[in-house]
Amino acid sequence: MTREERILQLPFFQDKRDLAQQIINIEQQEHRYLPNQFAIKQVPPYTFGDKRVVIGRIHEFYFIGIDNGDNWRHQVFADVIKCRSFFIGLPGITDQQLAFWFNNMELLAVS
């Protein structure tokens, strides 16, 4: 069984194929790998209007997931700095919203 197959077989990724594939891509492109054993942490989903959003951490990788009602879409970041950069680059994000997401990242880092 290949490394990719092992990652895709993990129960956490069964309904998050896009998340697993992005991690596999980061491993191949940036040579940053998940260890054989790793922790998965995430905060409960937050509801914003008609969308639910979750932020989490898989070893050193951070991810956000957005549920638009039909399915979850995920975006993976190789580290916390790239995740922070994503939020900083969002058009129209307020300082209060930025502080909210940064606080969640801190909670994930220390938990």
Sequence and secondary structure as in RCSB ss.txt:
>XXXX:A:sequence
MTREERILQLPFFQDKRDLAQQIINIEQQEHRYLPNQFAIKQVPPYTFGDKRVVIGRIHEFYFIGIDNGDNWRHQ
VFADVIKCRSFFIGLPGITDQQLAFWFNNMELLAVS
>XXXX:A:secstr
  HHHHHHHSGGGTT HHHHHHHHHHHHHH     SS  EEE   EEETTEEEEEEEETTEEEEEEE SS EEEE
EESSHHHHHHHHHTSTT  HHHHHHHHHHHHHHHH 
